C-alpha cells in the first residue's frame, strides 16, 4: 500500500541518507535518467528482481524506471558476483552507478529489497486484510537520493529460514500467495507444505502446486514437501485394499503380537521387500514432482514401532536412521539435487547408537515439550536439559546440517499471545554457537496479528542473531500501530513477561494462586492503558481497530490467567489443549480478526 491512513504517516519513520561520500540522485519530480541494467540472458529470479526494483522505485518516485540489457551512463546495475558467498548481497556506488550484487540469484533479490529498505520501504507482514494496509509501507519521495559512506554487504547466518504451513487450518491459495510474496522481503527462504496432512486431502501440496510453484521459483524460495507419513508410500489400503492381505509381514506388529493396518504403527522396517516397495513409491512421487528441493521423510505422528523379533531389539532412532540412510543413498543416485530431511523428535529425539546418518541429510531437531519459562539450554527444567543434551549428542555424532523445528508459534498454545522476541534471540544465539544452521516457525494467517512480532523478529534474527531486538520491535510497532506505537510496545513487553508464565501455557509449571493475582494485575493495567489509548483514535479507524485487536489479546490473556488460578486452587491436573466453552465463545465472537485460530476437535486433537 502506498498511501496509509494520515494519522499513521508521521510515525512510520525511515532513514533517508543525507549528503555523503557517494551520493546519487535517482529521480526528481516524477522523472528519472536512470535505467536498471539486467543481463540479456537473465534467469527468472534475476528478471523478477529487476521487475521488483522497477516496480517499487516507480511507486516511491512516480517515475518510470526501465529494465534494459544495454549499458547506459546512468544505471542501477544488477549482477551476480562469484566472489560473494551464497545468499550474500552487496550494495555499492561506482561513479554515477549503483551496483546491486548477489553471490547467487537469491542474494541478488535480497540486494534489491535491502536497497529499497534503505529508501524507507517496510514489509512487516504479508498483506493480509486484517492489517488494513499497515503491513506494508512504501514512501512517496519527490526526490530519491541514495547516499552511502561505504559499501553495504549482508549474508544471513542461518542457511535454512523456514515457514511451515503444517495444519493449514486458515490457509487458502490467496493467503499462501500473500505469504510467498512477503517471504523474501524478510529473507525467509523455504516454504514447507505437507504432502498430505493427516491423509485428509485438505492441506496437501498437490492442491496448490500448480499455482504456487512458479511464484516460489521466481523468488528463489526452496520448496519443502513431506511430513509425518512413511505410510504415504506403504499402507494397507494400497493395491486396491489388498496389500495387507498379500503381505501382512510388511506391516508393523503391535504390542499384542498382531500385524496392524493402523497408519500409526510403523511398517516392518527390517523387511527388505517392504522397504523396496516404499522406495519405489517414493521415487515415483518425487520424479513426478521435480520442483521439490527438500523432502521431509518422517515416521507417522504418534508413531508406534514394530515389535517383531527382527525389529524390537533396536531403538526407534536406530531403525528410523537406518531407513533414512538407506533412502538417502538410494535417492542420491536417482535424484542427486534433492535434499532428504530427517526428524529428531519424540521417541527418536536422541541420536542412534548403531547407525550413522549420512552428512548429506538435513536433520530437523524438534523439542516438542520445551518449557518456555526457561531458555532451551537452561538446566532448571528437566525437559529443556534433556533436549539440550540430545542436541549436543547429535552435534557430536552427526557431521551434516541441523535445523531447529521451533515452536515459536504452536497450535497447542490455542492462540495465546506469547510474544517473546528476547527469548527467541537468546535461543538463536545458542543455536548458532552450537553449529545449528536452520530455524523454522508455523505460519497460520488466522492468528498472524497475534504472533506478528514473532514472525518479524525471527526473520531478522535468522539473518543475524545479534540484531537489535529493541529496534526491530519498535519498527514493527510504529508500522502497525502508528501514533499508538508506544502503548503497543509496552503491552508487548507485558505479554512477554506474563503469558509463558501465568497462562494455560503447555509444559510450564503451576504457580501459587497469589502469583496468578500478580500476573492478572499486570495485564489489567495493560488493558486499561489500551482502552485509554483507543479512546484517542476514534476518528482514526485503522489505529482504533488495531488497538481493539491488542485489547482482545490482553483480555484473552486475563481469561487464561483466571483459568490457571482456579486449577491451582483445585490442585487439579492441567489439560493444556482443552479449550473451555468460554474461550471457544470468545474466539467465535472475534473470528476473522487475525487473532485466534479455532481448531475443529473432530478433525484435529492432541
C-alpha positions in Angstrom: 0.0 0.0 0.0 1.4 3.4 -1.0 -0.8 5.9 1.0 -1.6 5.0 4.6 -4.1 6.5 6.9 -2.9 10.0 7.6 -2.6 9.5 11.3 0.0 6.8 10.7 2.3 8.6 8.3 4.3 10.7 10.6 5.2 7.8 12.8 6.4 5.4 10.1 9.9 6.5 10.3 12.6 5.6 7.9 16.2 6.7 7.3 17.0 8.6 4.1 20.7 9.2 3.9 21.9 12.8 3.6 25.0 14.1 1.9 27.8 11.5 1.9 30.9 10.5 0.1 28.8 8.7 -2.6 25.5 10.4 -3.3 23.3 9.8 -6.3 20.0 11.4 -7.2 17.9 8.7 -8.9 14.8 10.8 -9.6 13.2 14.1 -9.1 9.7 15.4 -9.8 8.5 12.1 -11.2 11.3 11.8 -13.8 14.5 9.8 -13.9 17.5 9.5 -16.1 18.4 6.0 -14.7 17.7 2.6 -16.1 18.0 -0.8 -14.5 20.7 -2.9 -16.2 19.9 -6.6 -16.1 21.6 -9.3 -18.2 20.0 -10.2 -21.6 20.1 -13.9 -20.5 18.8 -13.2 -17.0 17.2 -16.1 -15.2 13.6 -15.9 -14.0 14.8 -14.9 -10.5 17.0 -12.2 -11.9 14.2 -11.0 -14.1 11.9 -10.9 -11.1 14.4 -9.0 -9.0 14.7 -6.3 -11.8 10.9 -6.1 -12.1 10.5 -5.7 -8.3 13.1 -2.9 -8.3 11.4 -1.1 -11.1 8.0 -1.5 -9.6 8.9 -0.1 -6.2 11.1 2.7 -7.4 8.2 3.7 -9.6 5.8 3.7 -6.6 8.2 5.7 -4.5 9.0 8.4 -7.1 6.2 8.4 -9.6 8.9 7.9 -12.3 9.2 5.1 -14.7 12.4 3.0 -14.3 13.1 0.9 -17.5 14.8 -2.5 -17.2 17.3 -2.7 -20.0 20.2 -5.1 -21.0 22.1 -2.3 -22.8 24.6 -0.3 -20.6 23.9 3.4 -20.1 25.7 6.3 -18.5 23.3 6.3 -15.5 22.2 2.9 -14.3 21.4 0.6 -11.4 23.4 -2.4 -12.4 22.2 -5.8 -11.2 24.8 -8.6 -11.3 26.0 -11.9 -9.8 29.4 -11.9 -8.3 31.3 -15.2 -7.8 33.5 -13.6 -5.1 30.4 -13.3 -2.8 29.1 -16.2 -0.8 25.7 -17.9 -1.3 22.8 -15.6 -0.4 25.2 -12.7 0.2 24.1 -9.3 -1.1 26.1 -6.1 -1.7 25.2 -2.5 -2.5 27.8 -0.1 -3.7 28.2 3.2 -5.6 30.6 3.3 -8.6 30.8 6.7 -10.2 27.2 7.5 -11.4 26.0 4.0 -11.0 24.6 2.0 -8.2 25.7 -1.7 -8.1 23.4 -4.4 -6.7 25.3 -7.7 -6.4 24.4 -11.1 -5.2 26.5 -14.2 -4.5 23.7 -16.1 -6.2 20.3 -15.3 -7.6 18.6 -15.3 -4.2 21.3 -12.9 -2.9 20.7 -10.6 -5.8 16.9 -10.4 -4.9 17.9 -9.7 -1.3 20.1 -6.9 -2.5 17.1 -5.3 -4.2 15.0 -5.5 -1.0 17.9 -4.2 1.1 18.3 -1.3 -1.2 14.6 -0.5 -1.1 14.6 -0.8 2.6 17.3 1.9 2.7 14.9 4.1 0.8 12.3 3.7 3.5 10.2 0.6 2.4 8.9 -1.6 5.1 7.2 -5.0 4.9 6.4 -6.2 8.4 3.9 -8.8 7.5 2.1 -10.3 4.5 -0.7 -8.2 3.1 -3.4 -10.0 5.0 -6.6 -7.9 5.0 -6.9 -7.6 8.8 -3.7 -5.4 8.8 -5.8 -2.9 7.0 -2.9 -1.7 4.9 -0.3 -1.3 7.7 1.7 -4.5 6.9 3.5 -2.5 4.1 4.8 1.0 3.8 6.1 2.4 0.6 7.1 6.1 1.0 6.4 8.8 -1.6 9.6 10.8 -2.3 9.7 13.7 -4.7 13.5 13.4 -5.0 15.2 10.0 -4.4 18.8 10.4 -3.3 20.9 7.4 -2.3 23.9 8.2 -0.3 26.4 5.9 1.3 29.8 6.3 3.1 30.7 2.7 2.5 29.6 -0.4 0.6 26.8 -2.4 2.3 27.1 -6.2 2.5 24.9 -8.8 4.2 24.6 -12.5 4.4 22.0 -14.5 6.5 23.7 -16.6 9.2 21.1 -19.3 9.2 21.1 -21.2 5.9 17.6 -22.5 6.3 14.9 -20.0 7.3 11.6 -21.8 7.0 7.9 -21.1 7.3 5.7 -24.2 7.9 2.1 -24.4 6.6 1.7 -27.6 8.7 -2.0 -28.0 9.7 -3.0 -25.1 7.4 -6.3 -24.5 9.3 -6.7 -21.0 8.0 -4.7 -21.0 4.8 -6.1 -20.6 1.3 -4.5 -20.2 -2.1 -4.8 -16.4 -1.7 -3.1 -16.4 1.7 -0.3 -18.6 0.5 0.4 -16.3 -2.4 0.4 -13.3 0.0 2.8 -15.2 2.3 5.1 -16.2 -0.6 5.2 -12.6 -1.8 6.4 -11.4 1.6 8.9 -14.2 2.4 12.0 -12.9 0.5 11.5 -9.4 1.8 12.3 -10.9 5.3 14.7 -13.4 3.7 12.7 -16.4 4.7 13.9 -18.9 2.0 12.0 -22.1 2.5 8.2 -22.9 2.4 7.2 -26.2 3.9 3.9 -27.7 2.9 2.6 -31.2 3.8 2.5 -33.9 1.2 -1.0 -34.6 2.6 -1.6 -33.6 6.2 -3.2 -36.5 8.2 -4.1 -38.1 4.9 -7.2 -35.9 4.7 -6.6 -34.4 1.3 -7.2 -30.8 2.6 -3.8 -29.5 3.4 -1.9 -31.1 0.5 0.9 -29.9 -1.8 -0.9 -31.1 -4.9 -3.9 -28.9 -4.1 -1.8 -25.7 -4.6 1.2 -27.0 -6.6 0.3 -25.6 -10.0 -0.4 -22.1 -8.7 2.4 -21.8 -6.1 5.4 -23.4 -7.9 6.1 -20.6 -10.4 5.7 -17.9 -7.6 8.1 -19.8 -5.3 10.6 -20.5 -8.1 10.9 -16.9 -9.4 11.6 -15.7 -5.8 14.2 -18.4 -5.2 12.2 -19.9 -2.4 13.0 -23.6 -1.7 10.1 -25.9 -1.8 10.0 -28.4 1.0 7.3 -31.1 1.0 6.6 -34.2 3.0 6.0 -34.5 6.7 4.8 -37.3 9.0 4.0 -40.4 7.0 6.1 -43.3 5.8 2.5 -44.6 5.4 2.1 -42.3 2.3 4.2 -44.8 0.4 3.2 -48.1 2.2 -0.2 -48.7 3.8 -2.9 -51.3 4.0 -5.2 -49.5 1.5 -2.8 -49.8 -1.4 -3.2 -52.3 -4.3 -6.9 -51.7 -4.1 -7.0 -52.5 -0.4 -5.3 -55.9 -0.9 -1.7 -55.1 0.1 -2.2 -56.1 3.8 -3.7 -59.5 2.8 -1.0 -60.0 0.2 1.9 -59.1 2.5 0.9 -59.0 6.2 4.6 -59.4 7.1 5.3 -56.0 5.7 3.2 -54.3 8.4 4.2 -53.4 11.9 3.5 -55.8 14.7 1.6 -54.2 17.6 2.1 -54.8 21.4 -0.3 -57.8 21.3 1.8 -59.5 18.6 -0.6 -58.8 15.7 0.3 -57.2 12.4 -1.5 -53.9 12.2 -3.3 -52.0 9.5 -3.1 -48.7 11.5 -1.2 -45.8 9.9 0.2 -45.0 13.4 2.1 -48.3 13.5 5.3 -48.0 11.6 5.7 -50.7 8.9 8.3 -53.5 9.5 11.5 -51.7 8.6 13.5 -54.9 8.9 11.7 -56.4 6.0 13.7 -55.5 2.9 10.8 -56.2 0.5 8.7 -53.8 2.3 11.4 -51.2 2.2 11.9 -51.7 -1.5 8.2 -51.2 -2.1 8.2 -48.0 -0.1 11.3 -46.7 -2.0 9.7 -47.5 -5.4 6.6 -45.5 -4.5 8.6 -42.6 -3.0 10.8 -42.4 -6.1 7.8 -42.3 -8.3 6.3 -39.5 -6.4 9.5 -37.4 -6.4 10.1 -37.9 -10.1 6.6 -36.7 -10.7 7.3 -33.6 -8.5 10.7 -32.3 -9.8 10.0 -28.9 -8.2 10.7 -30.3 -4.7 14.0 -29.2 -3.3 13.8 -30.8 0.2 11.7 -33.8 1.1 10.7 -34.5 4.7 10.9 -38.2 5.4 9.3 -38.7 8.8 7.6 -41.5 10.7 3.8 -41.1 11.4 3.0 -38.7 14.2 2.1 -40.6 17.4 4.3 -43.4 16.0 4.3 -47.0 17.4 7.1 -49.1 16.2 7.0 -52.7 15.1 7.6 -55.3 17.9 8.5 -58.3 15.7 11.6 -60.3 16.7 13.8 -58.7 14.0 12.8 -55.1 15.0 12.3 -55.0 18.7 15.9 -55.2 19.9 16.8 -51.8 18.3 15.8 -48.3 19.3 13.3 -46.3 17.3 16.1 -43.9 16.5 18.3 -46.6 15.1 15.5 -48.0 12.9 14.5 -44.5 11.8 18.0 -43.5 10.9 18.8 -46.8 9.1 15.8 -46.3 6.9 16.6 -42.6 6.3 20.3 -43.5 5.5 19.2 -46.2 3.0 16.6 -43.9 1.5 19.1 -41.1 1.2 21.7 -43.3 -0.5 19.0 -44.6 -2.9 17.7 -41.1 -3.8 21.2 -39.7 -4.2 21.8 -41.9 -7.2 18.4 -41.2 -8.7 17.8 -37.5 -7.7 21.2 -36.1 -6.8 19.9 -32.5 -6.3 17.2 -33.5 -3.8 17.9 -33.0 -0.1 16.3 -35.5 2.3 15.3 -34.3 5.7 15.2 -36.5 8.8 13.3 -35.5 12.0 14.7 -35.9 15.6 11.5 -36.0 17.6 9.6 -37.8 20.3 10.8 -41.4 20.6 13.7 -40.7 18.2 14.9 -37.4 19.5 18.2 -38.9 20.6 20.9 -39.9 18.1 21.2 -43.6 17.1 23.5 -46.0 18.9 24.5 -48.1 16.0 23.6 -46.3 12.8 25.3 -43.2 11.3 23.2 -40.7 9.4 24.8 -39.5 6.1 26.2 -36.0 6.3 24.2 -35.0 3.2 20.9 -35.5 5.1 19.3 -32.4 6.7 18.4 -33.1 10.4 15.4 -31.2 11.9 15.6 -31.2 15.7 12.2 -30.9 17.4 11.9 -30.0 21.2 8.2 -30.6 21.4 7.9 -30.4 25.2 10.2 -27.4 25.6 9.3 -25.3 28.6 9.3 -21.7 27.6 9.7 -20.4 31.1 13.4 -21.2 30.6 15.7 -20.9 27.6 16.2 -24.0 25.6 19.6 -24.5 27.1 18.8 -23.8 30.8 19.0 -26.9 33.0 16.5 -25.7 35.6 13.8 -27.5 33.6 14.3 -31.3 33.0 12.7 -31.2 29.6 14.9 -28.4 28.3 18.0 -30.1 29.9 17.1 -33.4 28.1 16.7 -31.6 24.8 19.9 -29.6 25.1 21.8 -32.8 25.9 20.2 -34.6 22.9 21.1 -31.8 20.6 24.7 -31.8 21.9 24.9 -35.6 21.3 23.6 -35.1 17.7 26.2 -32.5 17.1 28.9 -34.9 18.3 28.0 -37.8 16.1 26.4 -36.1 13.0 28.5 -34.1 10.6 25.7 -32.7 8.4 23.4 -29.7 8.6 21.0 -29.3 11.5 17.9 -27.1 11.7 15.5 -26.4 14.6 11.9 -27.2 14.2 10.8 -24.4 16.6 7.6 -23.8 18.4 7.7 -20.0 18.5 4.1 -20.3 17.4 2.4 -23.5 18.5 -1.0 -24.9 17.8 -1.4 -26.2 21.4 -1.0 -22.6 22.6 -4.5 -22.0 21.4 -3.5 -18.6 20.1 -2.3 -17.3 23.5 -0.3 -14.1 22.7 3.1 -15.4 23.6 5.2 -12.6 22.2 8.8 -13.2 23.2 11.4 -11.5 21.0 14.2 -11.5 23.6 13.6 -15.2 24.4 13.9 -16.1 20.7 17.2 -14.1 20.4 18.8 -15.9 23.3 17.8 -19.3 21.8 19.1 -18.4 18.4 22.4 -17.2 19.7 22.8 -20.5 21.4 21.8 -22.5 18.3 24.3 -20.6 16.2 27.1 -21.2 18.7 26.5 -25.0 18.7 26.5 -25.2 14.9 22.8 -25.2 14.0 22.2 -23.8 10.6 18.4 -23.5 10.3 15.2 -22.3 12.1 11.5 -22.6 11.3 8.1 -21.5 12.6 4.4 -22.4 11.9 2.6 -19.8 9.8 -1.1 -19.6 10.2 -2.8 -16.4 8.8 -5.7 -16.9 11.2 -3.7 -15.6 14.2 -0.9 -13.7 12.4 -1.8 -10.4 14.0 -1.3 -12.1 17.4 2.1 -13.5 16.5 3.1 -10.8 14.0 6.0 -9.6 16.2 7.4 -13.1 16.5 7.4 -13.6 12.7 9.0 -10.2 12.1 11.7 -10.5 14.8 12.5 -14.2 13.9 13.0 -13.2 10.2 15.7 -10.7 11.4 17.3 -13.0 13.9 17.6 -15.8 11.4 19.7 -13.3 9.4 21.6 -12.1 12.4 21.1 -13.5 15.9 22.8 -10.4 17.3 20.3 -8.0 15.7 18.9 -5.1 17.8 15.6 -6.6 19.0 14.5 -3.4 20.7 14.9 -1.5 17.4 13.1 -4.3 15.4 10.2 -4.3 17.9 9.9 -0.5 17.8 10.0 -0.6 14.0 7.1 -3.2 13.9 5.0 -1.3 16.5 5.4 2.0 14.6 4.5 0.4 11.3 1.3 -1.4 12.6 0.1 1.0 15.4 1.3 4.4 14.1 0.9 7.1 16.8 -0.1 4.5 19.4 3.1 2.6 19.0 4.5 3.2 22.5 1.4 1.8 24.1 1.6 -1.3 21.8 5.3 -1.8 22.6 4.6 -1.6 26.3 1.8 -4.2 26.1 4.1 -6.5 24.0 6.6 -6.2 26.9 4.0 -7.2 29.4 2.9 -10.1 27.3 6.5 -11.4 27.1 6.7 -11.2 30.9 3.4 -12.9 31.7 2.0 -15.2 29.1 4.5 -18.0 29.2 4.5 -18.0 33.0 0.9 -17.3 34.0 -1.5 -18.7 31.4 -2.6 -22.1 30.3 0.7 -22.5 28.6 1.9 -26.0 27.8 4.7 -27.6 29.8 5.0 -24.6 32.2 4.8 -25.0 36.0 1.7 -24.4 38.1 2.1 -21.4 40.4 0.6 -20.4 43.7 -2.9 -18.6 43.4 -1.5 -15.3 44.6 1.1 -15.4 41.9 -1.7 -15.5 39.3 -3.2 -12.5 41.1 0.0 -10.6 40.3 0.0 -11.6 36.7 -3.6 -10.6 36.4 -2.9 -7.2 37.9 -0.2 -6.5 35.3 -2.5 -7.4 32.4 -5.4 -5.5 33.8 -3.2 -2.4 33.9 -2.2 -3.1 30.3 -5.8 -3.5 29.3 -6.7 -0.1 30.9 -3.9 1.5 29.0 -5.0 0.1 25.7 -8.6 1.2 26.3 -7.5 4.7 27.2 -5.3 4.9 24.1 -8.1 3.6 21.9 -10.3 6.4 23.0 -7.9 8.9 21.5 -8.2 7.5 18.0 -12.0 7.0 17.4 -11.6 9.0 14.2 -8.6 7.1 13.0 -10.2 3.9 12.0 -7.1 1.7 11.4 -5.4 2.7 14.7 -8.6 2.2 16.6 -9.1 -1.3 15.1 -5.6 -2.4 15.8 -5.9 -1.2 19.4 -9.1 -3.2 19.7 -7.2 -6.2 18.5 -4.5 -5.6 21.1 -7.1 -5.3 23.8 -8.7 -8.6 22.8 -5.2 -10.3 23.1 -4.9 -8.9 26.6 -8.5 -9.9 27.5 -7.8 -13.4 26.4 -4.6 -13.5 28.5 -6.6 -12.4 31.6 -9.2 -15.1 30.9 -6.4 -17.7 30.7 -4.7 -16.5 33.9 -8.1 -16.9 35.7 -8.4 -20.5 34.5 -4.9 -21.3 35.7 -5.7 -19.7 39.1 -8.7 -22.0 39.5 -6.7 -25.0 38.5 -4.1 -24.0 41.2 -6.8 -23.6 43.8 -8.3 -27.0 43.0 -4.8 -28.5 42.6 -6.0 -30.3 39.6 -4.2 -31.7 36.6 -4.0 -29.3 33.6 -5.3 -30.3 30.3 -3.3 -28.0 28.1 -5.0 -28.5 24.8 -8.6 -28.3 26.1 -10.4 -25.2 25.3 -13.2 -24.0 27.7 -16.6 -23.2 26.4 -16.0 -19.6 27.5 -12.8 -19.3 25.4 -14.5 -21.0 22.4 -17.4 -18.5 22.5 -14.8 -15.7 22.8 -13.0 -17.0 19.7 -16.2 -17.3 17.7 -17.3 -13.8 18.7 -13.9 -12.4 17.5 -13.2 -14.6 14.5 -11.6 -13.3 11.3 -9.7 -10.5 13.0 -6.3 -12.2 12.6 -6.2 -13.1 16.3 -7.5 -16.6 17.0 -7.5 -20.0 15.3 -10.2 -22.3 16.4 -9.4 -26.0 15.7 -12.1 -28.4 14.9 -11.8 -31.1 17.6 -13.4 -33.6 15.4 -10.5 -33.3 12.9 -7.6 -32.1 15.0 -6.9 -33.2 18.5 -3.9 -33.9 20.8 
